[in-house]
Amino acid sequence: MASSHSSSPVPRPSGGGRDGIYHKERDPSSPRCRRPVRSLPDVCPKEPTGEGRGLCDGPSVVAEHDRWTVYSSKVNLPAALNDPRLAKRESDFFTKTWGLDFAETEVMPSFYLPNITREHFGPYLQETAQREKIHERCKTICPNKDDVDAVSSITTNHDKSRAELEQVPKIFMKPDFALDDPATFNTVLPWSHFNSAGGKSSRDVASSKLLQEKLSHYLDVVEVSIARQISLRSEAFFHAMSSQHELQDQLQETQRAVAVLRGRTAAMDRVMCQGPLRALRTALARNNCVKLHNKLKLMAAVHQTQPTVQLLLSTSEFVGALELIATTKEVLQQELQGIHSFRHLGSQLCELEKLIDKMMVEDFSMYARSDLNRSLREEPQVLEKVHKPNAVSQKERLESLVFGLLRQRKLDFLDIYSDEMILAAKAIVTQCVAESVLHIEEIDTEVVTKLAEQMRLMTFPQWFEVLKNVFESFLLFLQRIKATLSVIRNVVLEVLDSNQRNRLLEEAASGASGQESSQGSSLLQGEAELAYLTHEGLFISDALSEAQQQQQQQQQQQQQQAPAAQDQSSVVGSRIQQGRAEAAGSDSASGATESFVSREQSFISGENMMPTELEMNRVINNIQELLYTASDVSHDRCVKVLTARAKDGSLERLSSAEFVCLSQAVEGFVRDTEELCGRRSVSLRGALQSQANRFVHRFHEERKTKLSLLLDNERWKQAEVPAEFQDLVNSIADGRITLPERKTPGPDDRKPTEFLLVNGQKYAVVGTVLLLIRIFLEYCQCVNDIPSIATDMLTRLSDLLKHFNSRSCQLVLGAGALQVVGLKTITTKNLALASRCLQLVVHYIPIIRAHFETKLQPKQFSVLRHFDHITKDYNDHIAEISAKLVAIMDSLFEKVLSKYEVKAPMPSACFRNVCKQMAKMHEAINELLPEEQTQMLFLRINASFKMHLKRQLARLGVVNDGGPQHGLVVVDVAFYTENVQVLRSLERLDLNMVEIWEQKR
């Protein structure tokens, strides 16, 4: 191996070094300093014989009392010089023993040597520069003869040896050459040259001799090549031997220096170190004894864990037992890890913790079952009273269970409560029906066993009483659930608040520890020095690393022990004492105080076991959702009661008052549950809406059928108005769109009137219209009582009004009353009366519309357009009646005036007949229609009369020329005008009879 190392000289002591300080040689003329340092070749030298240079005479480098010789070395010199830990080889072998930093450490410059720079060599370089240039040029031009000969000889020998080695077959040069391989063996010794038949012939002997000579020749070639290579390396070998002798001299000097240094170090250790170290070791021994005593106390406290846990479980103190188990497990993992006697305690505590989890779940299930199934009348809220003197109240028991379940991350305990809640809701309905059936003799429970059949056999008052009891029971049931969930929610909020406070404390503690870390780094140096003094090993770096590890462990222990201001033994001891005190049973006040303190300690010590803030918020949301679920379950059970009753259609056959009572009861229950639970459940309201739709359909069909019967029997004569209908109209005028309360029957001095007074106007009406007013007030009253059916009721009411309009048109204008009722003819009085009835309905349509608008949602206002269509239809009907009245007189005028002749006597018979018919018309409608409508009607009749008269005068050729015929016509017209204006309400009517004459051309 070729080595790149060069042995550096060891510093020698100066001649006057009394103090043992070594200095470098200053005399450059010294032959030792001028001797060049030669690099060691990579050849293993022979071991020293130890004749004159016995290294064993000096002090030992490793041990003070053991003698060391060169034969004690475990490796040879090249192995000592080659450090496998380094990427490159260093300058000497001392790095093997003195560490990696020996050769790389920066050496301080000597104070005794001047700082030599390039300027010091300037004069010398200037003097030799010319001669150096000439010398270099000569070397280039004329090479050295010896070098040329040596190079040529080496080249010739190399070529020769290479040619000889090429004669050797390549198989012998392969790395995997092995004669035990059959193929290799057959190649080296070809058996084909020998006789395979057996026996040795002269040819076989010659072949074997030839093969032997060939192999001997190959061996000689290889040996000569090896010898040549050894001869080329001989100078390096002798150089290595001389370097080894020089190295032994340096080692002897180093040995003497180390012996002096170790002697002084031993004196310093004897005088200055042994006493203080003994004191430090004594202090460490005392600390170890204290730690051992604390450890034994801790073991004694942990030994009492299992009996204390059993004692706590006997009194259902799950939280205290869990806290004690958690603290003990933490102590076993941190303080008592590796204790042989406690090797099974951890697994036992884990099994015990699983048992406590099952016990808590079962206890919570039993609590929920007993709390939800107890009587609702005696105490609806969470029980606070305690019958036994040392017993825990139900509220404290619930809080303890919830906290324990949260601590164990059993976040599905609300599902258990939900299941028990559903079972309890079913039991409430069963209990209410069973209690009611006991008081009903008509129902035999042995024959009728199903609850639905029993409810269908009840009368409506009996069933309605059951329904109200169910509503009341469910309200108390929801109040109890809300109170229980409030207790659970408060526990969860308490845990969440404690977690937030602990997180803030940890952040503050982390800030304080950051400030203390700078102070701890300043103390690290002193602790490292102390560790070095007390360390019994070999290297200082090991002592420093151990000191750093100890300091890190101390910081971690301080951070873990910061929340609890006491050591683990005191914590476990206090937990055990507290558990025994709680299990022994104290008074209620002290028990509540201890449970509060234990809960606070649980918040602090079990914060890592507690659910995260996200999980706690999810639990809070689940609590609220559970309250919503309770409301939905209550509504669903009530829907069962409602549908069981409605299965045979009995709810559809209810009267309006009964259905209103049912609707009010349901709406009240829905409203109370919404206020109690904060959620609008839709199942019961939807079931009521479904029943309401059936009720509305039946309600509407009954009114529509009733109205049809009234119209079919109506003779269209003016009816008297009873006082109760006048009061009904007056209440509508006052803004009360409801049916008045039924008065007790008694003598009434008020007589019926001929007209119905509405806002000061008289309305002559038929009896059907009076009942129609009451009917649409019944619709409005239903909407007041059941707002959810407003849209459906509005559609049905509009259908009712359309039916009245179309049917009255068929009976009066279409003359259907002639066949239905048997009237002889439809008179003008019938027409005017029908028109006035329609006007009364038109008057109330805006009032009905405004009332329904208050009951509808803004998005439902589009259904109000039905009233606009109805109003238009009614006005068209009224206009058709007016046109019919005008048409009657128009046909009369055409018939009478077609026979008119202008001749004496005057007034003519034709005009007398016209005035008579006009007086009859006025007499028929004057009392029925208001004055404005009468005037407008007669203006239209007068216009028709003028048109026919003008047509007849034009046919007769009578013109406005002042002649005799003109005079006769003027007399008849004056007679007509006088008779018309003498009629009541027509005195100031402008007939404008001038239009009867055609204009002169």
GILINNOR-V227768 format. One record per backbone hydrogen bond with DSSP energy under -1.0 kcal/mol. CO is the residue of the C=O (numbers start at 0). NH is the residue of the N-H. E is the energy in kcal/mol with one decimal. If there is no record, write none. Layout:
<<CO;NH;E> <CO;NH;E>>
This chain:
<<13;16;-1.4> <15;17;-1.6> <26;29;-1.2> <29;33;-2.1> <30;34;-1.1> <40;42;-1.7> <53;56;-1.4> <68;71;-1.2> <69;72;-1.1> <75;79;-1.8> <76;80;-2.3> <77;81;-2.0> <82;85;-1.4> <92;95;-1.3> <93;97;-3.0> <100;104;-1.0> <113;115;-1.0> <118;121;-1.1> <120;124;-2.3> <121;125;-2.0> <122;126;-1.8> <123;127;-1.9> <127;131;-1.9> <128;132;-1.7> <129;133;-1.8> <130;134;-2.2> <131;135;-2.3> <132;136;-2.0> <133;137;-2.3> <134;138;-2.1> <135;139;-1.6> <136;140;-2.0> <137;141;-2.9> <143;147;-2.0> <144;148;-2.7> <145;149;-2.9> <146;150;-2.5> <147;151;-2.5> <148;152;-2.9> <149;153;-2.6> <150;154;-2.3> <151;155;-2.6> <152;156;-2.9> <153;157;-2.4> <154;158;-2.3> <155;159;-2.3> <156;160;-3.0> <157;161;-2.2> <158;162;-2.2> <159;163;-2.4> <160;164;-2.6> <161;165;-1.6> <163;166;-1.1> <168;171;-1.0> <169;172;-1.0> <173;176;-1.3> <177;180;-1.2> <180;184;-2.7> <181;185;-2.5> <182;186;-1.6> <183;187;-2.4> <184;188;-2.7> <189;192;-1.4> <190;193;-1.1> <200;204;-1.9> <201;205;-1.9> <202;206;-2.2> <203;207;-2.4> <204;208;-2.1> <205;209;-2.5> <206;210;-2.5> <207;211;-2.4> <208;212;-2.6> <209;213;-2.1> <210;214;-2.4> <211;215;-2.4> <212;216;-2.3> <213;217;-2.2> <214;218;-2.1> <215;219;-2.5> <216;220;-2.3> <217;221;-2.1> <218;222;-2.6> <219;223;-2.5> <220;224;-2.1> <221;225;-2.4> <222;226;-2.5> <223;227;-2.3> <224;228;-2.0> <225;229;-2.1> <226;230;-2.5> <227;231;-1.9> <228;232;-1.2> <232;236;-1.7> <233;237;-2.5> <234;238;-2.1> <235;239;-2.0> <236;240;-1.9> <237;241;-2.2> <238;242;-2.1> <239;243;-1.9> <240;244;-1.7> <241;245;-1.8> <242;246;-2.2> <243;247;-2.1> <244;248;-1.7> <245;249;-2.0> <246;250;-2.3> <247;251;-2.0> <248;252;-2.0> <249;253;-2.4> <250;254;-2.7> <251;255;-2.2> <252;256;-2.1> <253;257;-2.7> <254;258;-2.3> <255;259;-2.2> <256;260;-2.3> <257;261;-2.8> <258;262;-2.1> <259;263;-2.2> <260;264;-2.5> <261;265;-2.6> <262;266;-2.0> <263;267;-2.5> <264;268;-2.5> <265;269;-2.3> <266;270;-2.3> <267;271;-3.0> <268;273;-2.0> <272;276;-2.5> <273;277;-1.9> <274;278;-2.0> <275;279;-2.5> <276;280;-2.9> <277;281;-2.2> <278;282;-2.3> <279;283;-2.7> <280;284;-2.5> <281;285;-2.2> <282;286;-2.5> <283;287;-2.5> <284;288;-2.1> <285;289;-2.4> <286;290;-2.7> <287;291;-2.4> <288;292;-2.5> <289;293;-2.6> <290;294;-2.6> <291;295;-2.3> <292;296;-2.3> <293;297;-2.7> <294;298;-2.4> <295;299;-2.3> <296;300;-2.3> <297;301;-2.7> <298;302;-2.0> <301;304;-1.8> <303;307;-1.6> <304;308;-2.7> <305;309;-2.4> <306;310;-2.1> <307;311;-2.4> <308;312;-2.6> <309;313;-1.5> <311;316;-2.7> <312;315;-1.4> <315;317;-1.6> <316;320;-1.9> <317;321;-2.7> <318;322;-2.6> <319;323;-2.3> <320;324;-2.3> <321;325;-2.7> <322;326;-2.6> <323;327;-2.3> <324;328;-2.7> <325;329;-2.2> <326;330;-2.3> <327;331;-2.6> <328;332;-1.9> <329;333;-1.9> <330;334;-1.7> <330;335;-2.5> <335;338;-1.5> <339;342;-1.4> <343;347;-1.9> <344;348;-2.6> <345;349;-2.0> <346;350;-2.3> <347;351;-2.3> <348;352;-2.4> <349;353;-2.2> <350;354;-2.1> <351;355;-2.2> <352;356;-2.0> <353;357;-2.1> <354;358;-2.5> <355;359;-2.8> <356;360;-2.2> <357;361;-2.5> <358;362;-2.7> <359;363;-2.8> <360;364;-2.3> <361;365;-2.5> <362;366;-2.6> <363;367;-2.7> <364;368;-2.3> <365;369;-2.7> <366;370;-2.8> <367;371;-2.3> <368;372;-1.6> <392;396;-2.4> <393;397;-2.5> <394;398;-2.7> <395;399;-2.5> <396;400;-2.4> <397;401;-2.8> <398;402;-2.5> <399;403;-2.3> <400;404;-2.5> <401;405;-2.5> <402;406;-2.5> <403;407;-1.7> <404;409;-3.0> <405;408;-1.5> <408;410;-1.6> <411;414;-1.0> <412;416;-1.7> <413;417;-2.2> <414;418;-2.4> <415;419;-2.3> <416;420;-2.1> <417;421;-2.1> <418;422;-2.0> <419;423;-2.3> <420;424;-2.2> <421;425;-1.9> <422;426;-1.9> <423;427;-1.8> <424;428;-1.5> <425;429;-2.0> <426;430;-2.7> <427;431;-2.5> <428;432;-2.4> <429;433;-2.4> <430;434;-2.5> <431;435;-1.8> <432;436;-2.5> <433;437;-1.5> <436;439;-1.4> <443;447;-2.9> <449;453;-2.0> <450;454;-2.4> <451;455;-1.8> <452;456;-1.3> <458;462;-3.2> <459;463;-3.2> <460;464;-1.8> <461;465;-2.0> <462;466;-2.6> <463;467;-2.1> <464;468;-2.1> <465;469;-2.4> <466;470;-2.6> <467;471;-2.6> <468;472;-2.7> <469;473;-2.6> <470;474;-2.0> <471;475;-2.1> <472;476;-2.5> <473;477;-2.7> <474;478;-2.2> <475;479;-2.2> <476;480;-2.3> <477;481;-2.8> <478;482;-2.3> <479;483;-2.4> <480;484;-2.9> <481;485;-1.9> <482;486;-1.8> <483;487;-2.1> <484;488;-2.8> <485;489;-2.5> <486;490;-1.9> <487;491;-2.3> <488;492;-2.8> <489;493;-2.3> <490;494;-2.4> <491;495;-2.7> <492;496;-2.8> <493;497;-2.2> <494;498;-2.4> <495;499;-2.0> <496;500;-2.3> <497;501;-2.5> <498;502;-2.1> <499;503;-2.0> <500;504;-2.3> <501;505;-2.3> <502;506;-2.2> <503;507;-2.3> <504;508;-2.6> <505;509;-2.6> <506;510;-1.9> <507;511;-2.0> <508;512;-2.5> <509;513;-1.6> <510;514;-1.3> <511;515;-1.9> <512;516;-1.4> <515;519;-2.5> <516;520;-1.9> <517;521;-1.2> <518;522;-1.3> <522;526;-2.2> <523;527;-2.4> <524;528;-2.3> <525;529;-2.4> <526;530;-2.5> <527;531;-2.2> <528;532;-2.3> <529;533;-2.3> <530;534;-1.2> <538;542;-1.0> <539;543;-2.5> <540;544;-2.6> <541;545;-2.2> <542;546;-2.1> <543;547;-2.3> <544;548;-2.4> <545;549;-2.4> <546;550;-2.2> <547;551;-2.4> <548;552;-2.3> <549;553;-2.3> <550;554;-2.3> <551;555;-2.4> <552;556;-2.4> <553;557;-2.2> <554;558;-2.3> <555;559;-2.2> <556;560;-2.0> <566;570;-2.1> <567;571;-2.8> <568;572;-2.6> <569;573;-2.8> <570;574;-2.6> <571;575;-2.5> <572;576;-2.6> <573;577;-2.7> <574;578;-2.7> <575;579;-2.4> <576;580;-2.2> <577;581;-2.6> <578;582;-2.6> <579;583;-2.2> <580;584;-1.2> <586;590;-2.4> <587;591;-2.5> <588;592;-2.3> <589;593;-2.8> <590;594;-2.4> <591;595;-2.3> <592;596;-2.6> <593;597;-3.0> <594;598;-2.1> <595;599;-2.2> <596;600;-2.6> <597;601;-2.1> <598;602;-2.3> <599;603;-1.8> <600;604;-3.1> <601;605;-2.5> <605;609;-1.6> <611;615;-2.5> <612;616;-2.3> <613;617;-1.9> <614;618;-2.1> <615;619;-2.3> <616;620;-2.2> <617;621;-2.2> <618;622;-2.2> <619;623;-2.0> <620;624;-2.6> <621;625;-2.3> <622;626;-1.8> <623;627;-2.0> <624;628;-2.6> <625;629;-2.3> <626;630;-2.0> <627;631;-2.5> <628;632;-3.0> <629;633;-2.4> <630;634;-2.3> <631;635;-2.6> <632;636;-2.5> <633;637;-2.0> <634;638;-2.2> <635;639;-1.9> <636;640;-1.7> <637;641;-2.3> <638;642;-3.3> <639;643;-2.3> <640;644;-1.5> <641;645;-2.0> <645;648;-1.4> <654;658;-2.8> <655;659;-2.5> <656;660;-2.2> <657;661;-2.4> <658;662;-3.0> <659;663;-2.9> <660;664;-2.3> <661;665;-2.5> <662;666;-3.0> <663;667;-2.5> <664;668;-2.3> <665;669;-2.8> <666;670;-2.5> <667;671;-2.5> <668;672;-2.6> <669;673;-2.1> <670;674;-2.2> <671;675;-2.2> <672;676;-3.1> <673;677;-1.9> <678;680;-1.0> <681;685;-2.6> <682;686;-2.4> <683;687;-2.6> <684;688;-2.3> <685;689;-2.4> <686;690;-2.3> <687;691;-2.9> <688;692;-2.4> <689;693;-1.7> <690;694;-2.8> <691;695;-3.3> <692;696;-2.3> <693;697;-2.4> <694;698;-3.4> <695;699;-3.1> <696;700;-2.6> <697;701;-2.4> <698;702;-2.0> <699;703;-3.1> <700;704;-2.4> <701;705;-2.3> <702;706;-2.8> <703;707;-2.4> <704;708;-2.2> <705;709;-2.3> <706;710;-2.5> <707;711;-2.4> <708;712;-1.3> <720;752;-2.3> <721;725;-1.6> <722;726;-2.4> <723;727;-1.9> <724;728;-2.3> <725;729;-2.3> <726;730;-2.4> <727;731;-1.6> <728;732;-2.2> <729;733;-1.6> <730;735;-2.6> <731;734;-1.6> <735;737;-1.5> <752;720;-3.9> <755;762;-1.6> <757;760;-1.6> <760;757;-2.7> <762;755;-2.6> <764;718;-2.8> <765;769;-1.2> <766;770;-1.9> <767;771;-2.0> <768;772;-2.3> <769;773;-1.6> <770;774;-2.3> <771;775;-2.6> <772;776;-1.4> <773;777;-1.7> <774;778;-1.8> <775;779;-2.0> <776;780;-2.6> <777;781;-2.2> <778;782;-2.0> <779;783;-2.2> <780;784;-2.2> <781;785;-3.1> <785;788;-1.6> <786;789;-1.5> <788;792;-3.0> <789;793;-2.4> <790;794;-2.1> <791;795;-2.2> <792;796;-2.6> <793;797;-2.5> <794;798;-1.9> <795;799;-2.1> <796;800;-2.6> <797;801;-2.4> <798;802;-2.3> <799;803;-2.3> <800;804;-2.2> <801;805;-2.8> <802;806;-2.5> <803;807;-2.3> <804;808;-1.8> <805;809;-2.1> <806;810;-2.2> <807;811;-2.4> <808;813;-2.8> <809;815;-2.2> <810;816;-2.3> <814;817;-1.0> <815;819;-2.4> <816;820;-1.5> <816;821;-1.6> <816;822;-1.4> <826;830;-2.1> <827;831;-2.7> <828;832;-2.4> <829;833;-2.3> <830;834;-2.3> <831;835;-2.4> <832;836;-2.2> <833;837;-2.3> <834;838;-2.1> <835;839;-1.8> <836;840;-2.0> <837;841;-2.4> <838;842;-1.9> <839;843;-1.3> <840;844;-1.1> <843;847;-2.5> <844;848;-2.7> <845;849;-2.5> <846;850;-1.9> <847;851;-2.4> <848;852;-2.1> <849;853;-1.2> <856;859;-2.2> <857;860;-1.3> <859;862;-1.6> <860;863;-1.5> <861;864;-1.3> <862;865;-1.5> <863;866;-1.3> <864;868;-2.0> <865;869;-2.3> <866;870;-2.6> <867;871;-2.1> <868;872;-2.2> <869;873;-2.6> <870;874;-2.5> <871;875;-2.3> <872;876;-2.2> <873;877;-2.6> <874;878;-2.4> <875;879;-2.2> <876;880;-2.0> <877;881;-2.3> <878;882;-2.4> <879;883;-2.0> <880;884;-2.3> <881;885;-2.2> <882;886;-2.5> <883;887;-2.0> <884;888;-1.8> <885;889;-2.5> <886;890;-2.4> <887;891;-1.6> <888;892;-2.8> <889;893;-2.3> <890;894;-1.8> <891;895;-2.7> <892;896;-2.6> <895;898;-1.6> <896;899;-1.1> <900;902;-1.2> <907;911;-1.8> <908;912;-2.3> <909;913;-2.2> <910;914;-2.5> <911;915;-1.7> <912;916;-2.3> <913;917;-2.4> <914;918;-2.0> <915;919;-2.0> <916;920;-2.5> <917;921;-2.5> <918;922;-2.3> <919;923;-2.0> <920;924;-2.0> <921;925;-2.0> <924;928;-2.7> <929;933;-2.3> <930;934;-2.6> <931;935;-2.4> <932;936;-2.5> <933;937;-2.6> <934;938;-2.2> <935;939;-1.8> <936;940;-2.1> <937;941;-3.1> <938;942;-2.3> <939;943;-1.9> <940;944;-2.5> <941;945;-2.8> <942;946;-2.0> <943;947;-2.2> <944;948;-2.7> <945;949;-2.5> <946;950;-1.9> <947;951;-2.2> <948;952;-2.8> <949;953;-2.1> <950;954;-1.6> <951;955;-2.2> <952;956;-1.3> <952;957;-1.9> <958;960;-2.0> <962;966;-2.0> <963;967;-2.2> <964;968;-2.3> <965;969;-1.9> <966;970;-1.8> <967;971;-2.0> <968;972;-2.7> <969;973;-2.3> <970;974;-2.1> <971;975;-2.5> <972;976;-2.8> <973;977;-2.5> <974;978;-2.1> <975;979;-2.1> <976;980;-2.4> <979;982;-1.4> <982;985;-1.6> <985;988;-1.2> <991;994;-1.0> <992;995;-1.6> <993;996;-1.5>>
